[in-house]
Amino acid sequence: MSEYHGEQPQYDIQSAYLTVQPPEAVSHSQESTAVGHQDGAAPTLVASPLQSPQPYIPEERLDASASTAHSTAINRSQSQRSTAQPRRGTGSKPHQKARTLSQLVTPEKPLGKEPTIVESLRALMFGSWFNVLLVFIPVSWALNFALPHSNPHKDLVVFITSFIAIIPLAKLLGFATEELSLRVGQTLAGLLNATLGNVVELIVAIIALVKCELRVVQASLVGSILSNLLLVLGMCFFAGGMKFSEQGFGLSATQLNSSLLTVSVIAVLLPAAFHFSVPNLADSVEAMDILAVSHGTAIILLVIYVAYLIFQLFSHANLYEDTGDHIFKSTEYGPQTQDRVDKWKRRLHSPTPPKEKVRDTEGEGADHASVDEEEEVETPSMTLLVSIAALVVVTALVAVTAEWLVDSIDGLTSSGKISKEFVGIILLPIVGNAAEHLTAVTVSVKDKLTLSIGVAVGSSIQIALFVIPLVVTIAWIMGKPLSLLFDPYESIALFLAVLTVNYVVQDGKSNWLEGFILMCLYLILAVTFWFYPGSGELGC
């Protein structure tokens, strides 16, 4: 058998390519891989898969070996990529699993000892100075039945006393809601606060609908959205800005909320555009067409709200949490600025400073770790049974008191000194959103701005996508001609409010000036609605 003296084939394991080198090149490559070569010492060769010589192999076997090695290298690379865990703090996001129902009802913090029933009732009755105003509940009821209808001041007195009586009821409603929220996760807690916070608005709207006060129904719902978007959200940004130079929140969820609000505003503006686009259409025909459009749009909005709930609670619940790399880290004031604003934020200052996330990076590819303090324990003030009972009782008291409130609106506005638009846009939402004001501002000072936005903006979304179409559907069932053709001035004000909020939250950060701007815009709208006479009555 003759010895082969030609060029020896060289096999590259990494790229599965064959190279052919002459013997001189192979010898030279072996010398280049010697390690620790010194005079008189034998060199130590380091095995190199790129340059180690191989014996002659027939071309058919070489092709088969190359194909096998190439497929093995690809499988190994794919296996390593599939088993690799994403690093925290890097640009890659780990796979988010859909949240289960058990995770939604798991409290964010462990609960402490349950109080007794006596302690729960004591906390319910003496937990706030607003409870002093509960005395106006029997006073408003007594005045409503005692004063004769011929009394010219009856409606004014009943309206004022009922207005004041609903404020502590809304506070108790919010307190019971917070106690329920302690026993569930943060996302579901925000939804509960937004939902039960809108109970007053829903009750007032239904009572006004039964009494054919359609203009009051529309004005109160639009006013509730404006109050939440401008007044409540502005107070959250302003109160949080008194303690933090900048606060961060979930930008993705907030932009999605802005998109939902925009859709709801479009649903309100389109009937108005329909009305002004066909001036030659008979009033009866136009009214039936707009009513049919409103009914179909209301059903679609309810479907959108159901999809929003699934998105918020299950498929993308992580976007509505206060933790994660997608949230801008809040920054406090510097020492010099801190002294200057100290006198402005004494009442808003929390005794426990917010926890700082400490990130440690050691070389490229090191994991980012957050050092958390010892987990706090939430101690409930009421038992679960007392909280649910309080919700039922307070809701019933609100329903009765709100009926006297709505009954007195006609007499209050008959003098012409105050319009129904101002009552519905400004006064009624202040009563209904009292609990949401306190809850949202309190958690914003505690650096939980995502939860504050979930209460304020989430409440607006719920009114726009659930309460308004639900009331339109109920009116459809009752045979009341309530449509989505709102007052044009109210519709434009709503559009401008949503547009302003969208500009304010687009950077994912907030400060006190942005909150001040939102509150001032609400005051501007309040002044204009005081002088706005309205577009006429809507009868049944």
Disulfide bonds with the S-S distance in Angstrom:
Cys212-Cys540 1.90
